[in-house]
Amino acid sequence: MRRLLLFVALVFAVQGIVPESQAQLRRANRALERGNTEEALSLANEMLEEDPDNHRVWNLLARIHGSQASTSPMDEYLMHVEAMIEAYNKVIELRPQEESDIGNRMILFSSQSFNKGIEEFNYAIAVQSDTLNAQSDTLNAQSDTLNAQSDTLRWVQHFRDSAKYFQASTMALPDSAGAYVNWAFALLRAGDELGAAEPMAKALEYGGPDETLYDLLARIYLTKGMEADALPLLEEAVEAYPENANLQDYLLNAYNVSGQNDRALEKYAEAVAD
């Protein structure tokens, strides 16, 4: 009987029979290689229902979302990036020895996203320049004006897409101060001052004091009625750059608007004494 069992096991090995889960994982990987991300995703989700702690499937899921991020419309891009990063984090949780390899993947992804952001930003500038030139040349032609308005919407969207690439770069490497700065400036060029506030604050958090960023962010806070956010920022800014008269003025204004007249007088007296 033991010989018979051994013989059966050898036959299975020769025939290359593998557990169903491994066969399904292979099918999912092949589907991803063919570019069929929907099939690969469906198979991956089925496997995770059966075995939610399978690090190989989570790794596959991360690669699926990475592939979808590169081919999906921009309004779905960040969703796939977030899903990819969550899946990679799950791999690290289940298999800590993978952390170094996944860290390298995140560095590469962050760099690629950053470069895409630069390309999109530069393209938006080119479209904006052409649009403004066209508007000045054909100001009195109604049809041309409508075309120019359409182009305006186009370059604004390119700036927004650029911002998404820079945001993705920060999602992969959260301490990347330069990506936060570019994300903020892309949104500023798109006309979204309030949206630019968050990445500016992050840039200061990770990159340290920056006179220009303090000035820009303070003005956004003050013009949007966000004195509660402006005050701690400006107190920090004035401490870092005590010679900057604009920052001093912003701080006095923030004190006055928020009803802290005593603090405003105190700061004014300090400025005069200095």
Buried (B, 14 or more C-beta within 10 A) or exposed (E): EEEEEEEEEEEEEEEEEEEEBEEBBEEBBEBBEEEBBEBBBBBBEEBBEEEEEBBBBBBBBBBBBBBBBEEBEEEEBBEBBBBBBEBBBBBBEBBEEBBEBBBEBBEEBBBBBBEBBBEBBEBBBEBBEEBBEBBEEBEEEEEBBEBBEEBBEBBBBBBBBBBBBBBBBBBBBBEBBBBBBBBBBBBBBBEBBEBBBBBBBBBBEBBEEBBEBBBBBBBBBBEEEBBEBBBEBBBBBBEBBEEBEBBBEBBBBBBBBBEBEEBBEEBBEEBEEE
